[in-house]
Amino acid sequence: MSTTTSAAVLRPEPFESGILGGPVFRLSFPAQSASPGGDEVRVLVEEARGAGARLVSCRIPAARQDLASALERGGFRPIETLVTYSRPLRPAPSAAPGVRPATAIDAAACVAIARTAFGYDRYHVDPEIERSVADEIKAKWVANAFDGRADSIHVACPADAIAGFVICRLAGSEVTIDLIAVAQDQRGRGLGAALVAGALRHYDGRAEVMRAGTQASNLPSNRLYRRFAFAVVDEAVTFHLTPMARRE
Ligand SMILES: CC(C)(COP(=O)(O)OP(=O)(O)OC[C@H]1O[C@@H](n2cnc3c(N)ncnc32)[C@H](O)[C@@H]1OP(=O)(O)O)[C@@H](O)C(=O)NCCC(=O)NCCS
């Protein structure tokens, strides 16, 4: 199903649907979209409900108070503010000791870190989504990255064991940090910085700009990107509607 009204579009999200145990949709408004008409959001919400939606998400520019009001009238809840950072690849930072490209053998360790590392993303902060489901989304995300979705994966190995990873995706001259995490008991020792430095060095000469996104509430990752002189280029708010999020 992909439904369009005059402005908004409702699209299925197969990745999340598989994990939440029922249909998940994303509602999007085109850039520069006019304010939705009175019934527009309600009609799309009813359609998603009729399809048995577990979750409908919608991300809008932080400045669009009109869209935020329309979503809240339709039963959506604001969940997170997402900050997008960007910086040129040059100048590249100095070498990052203990960081190396991942191999297939590293997949299980990275998936295990992903399963316990996250807490600020929209799945983890939404009280209507079970913690185990939110953890599973991150674990599968990393498994998919190893199955070919990523352009590169680097791991931090300060000793024998893998302590963190950074996953990047490349589109033209722009590379995006798709996911970064350090194991909880290894944080605050510079490994996050080493991973970002490793990714920046890897793409020096391969891309022109690196982007990264994180929640405004995620102090450690905001500090991490600011430390490397990333600048804020966008702020967006994510809304959730959860007609029946929990699996029976
Ligand atoms: C973000 C993350 C990767 C940073 O890893 P880390 O190894 O702790 O990072 P570093 O030790 O290199 O520190 C990076 C910055 O975060 C700061 N920081 C680390 N832990 C912090 C904490 N608990 N509170 C506030 N700041 C913190 C450091 O002081 C440093 O900033 P500074 O250079 O201004 O001093 C790690 O916190 C993490 O895995 N978080 C969970 C996953 C996540 O949220 N990922 C980001 C979104 S995809």
PDBQT file of the ligand as one rigid body, heavy atoms in Angstrom, charges set to zero:
ROOT
HETATM    1  C1  LIG A 301      28.130   8.246  21.395  1.00  0.00    +0.000 C 
HETATM    2  C2  LIG A 301      29.164   7.198  21.795  1.00  0.00    +0.000 C 
HETATM    3  C3  LIG A 301      29.507   6.349  20.561  1.00  0.00    +0.000 C 
HETATM    4  C4  LIG A 301      30.435   7.902  22.284  1.00  0.00    +0.000 C 
HETATM    5  O1  LIG A 301      31.397   6.892  22.569  1.00  0.00    +0.000 OA
HETATM    6  P1  LIG A 301      32.543   7.120  23.663  1.00  0.00    +0.000 P 
HETATM    7  O2  LIG A 301      33.580   6.077  23.437  1.00  0.00    +0.000 OA
HETATM    8  O3  LIG A 301      31.964   7.238  25.016  1.00  0.00    +0.000 OA
HETATM    9  O4  LIG A 301      33.080   8.544  23.174  1.00  0.00    +0.000 OA
HETATM   10  P2  LIG A 301      34.392   9.308  23.621  1.00  0.00    +0.000 P 
HETATM   11  O5  LIG A 301      34.965   8.693  24.864  1.00  0.00    +0.000 OA
HETATM   12  O6  LIG A 301      35.267   9.436  22.431  1.00  0.00    +0.000 OA
HETATM   13  O7  LIG A 301      33.775  10.723  23.985  1.00  0.00    +0.000 OA
HETATM   14  C5  LIG A 301      33.171  11.503  22.982  1.00  0.00    +0.000 C 
HETATM   15  C6  LIG A 301      32.552  12.733  23.615  1.00  0.00    +0.000 C 
HETATM   16  O8  LIG A 301      31.421  12.345  24.386  1.00  0.00    +0.000 OA
HETATM   17  C7  LIG A 301      31.547  12.831  25.702  1.00  0.00    +0.000 C 
HETATM   18  N1  LIG A 301      30.927  11.897  26.592  1.00  0.00    +0.000 N 
HETATM   19  C8  LIG A 301      31.224  10.595  26.743  1.00  0.00    +0.000 A 
HETATM   20  N2  LIG A 301      30.405  10.050  27.665  1.00  0.00    +0.000 NA
HETATM   21  C9  LIG A 301      29.576  11.046  28.070  1.00  0.00    +0.000 A 
HETATM   22  C10 LIG A 301      28.497  11.119  28.983  1.00  0.00    +0.000 A 
HETATM   23  N3  LIG A 301      28.094  10.053  29.674  1.00  0.00    +0.000 N 
HETATM   24  N4  LIG A 301      27.875  12.307  29.148  1.00  0.00    +0.000 NA
HETATM   25  C11 LIG A 301      28.260  13.392  28.456  1.00  0.00    +0.000 A 
HETATM   26  N5  LIG A 301      29.273  13.379  27.564  1.00  0.00    +0.000 NA
HETATM   27  C12 LIG A 301      29.920  12.222  27.383  1.00  0.00    +0.000 A 
HETATM   28  C13 LIG A 301      33.031  12.929  25.913  1.00  0.00    +0.000 C 
HETATM   29  O9  LIG A 301      33.338  13.831  26.965  1.00  0.00    +0.000 OA
HETATM   30  C14 LIG A 301      33.496  13.415  24.584  1.00  0.00    +0.000 C 
HETATM   31  O10 LIG A 301      33.237  14.802  24.437  1.00  0.00    +0.000 OA
HETATM   32  P3  LIG A 301      34.437  15.864  24.575  1.00  0.00    +0.000 P 
HETATM   33  O11 LIG A 301      35.406  15.518  23.500  1.00  0.00    +0.000 OA
HETATM   34  O12 LIG A 301      33.735  17.155  24.353  1.00  0.00    +0.000 OA
HETATM   35  O13 LIG A 301      34.974  15.674  25.946  1.00  0.00    +0.000 OA
HETATM   36  C15 LIG A 301      28.653   6.312  22.972  1.00  0.00    +0.000 C 
HETATM   37  O14 LIG A 301      28.191   7.159  24.006  1.00  0.00    +0.000 OA
HETATM   38  C16 LIG A 301      27.560   5.334  22.579  1.00  0.00    +0.000 C 
HETATM   39  O15 LIG A 301      27.825   4.239  22.104  1.00  0.00    +0.000 OA
HETATM   40  N6  LIG A 301      26.291   5.697  22.804  1.00  0.00    +0.000 N 
HETATM   41  C17 LIG A 301      25.168   4.810  22.512  1.00  0.00    +0.000 C 
HETATM   42  C18 LIG A 301      24.916   4.677  21.030  1.00  0.00    +0.000 C 
HETATM   43  C19 LIG A 301      24.522   5.997  20.470  1.00  0.00    +0.000 C 
HETATM   44  O16 LIG A 301      23.724   6.718  21.059  1.00  0.00    +0.000 OA
HETATM   45  N7  LIG A 301      25.085   6.327  19.296  1.00  0.00    +0.000 N 
HETATM   46  C20 LIG A 301      24.857   7.615  18.652  1.00  0.00    +0.000 C 
HETATM   47  C21 LIG A 301      23.667   7.698  17.812  1.00  0.00    +0.000 C 
HETATM   48  S1  LIG A 301      23.776   6.677  16.341  1.00  0.00    +0.000 SA
ENDROOT
TORSDOF 0
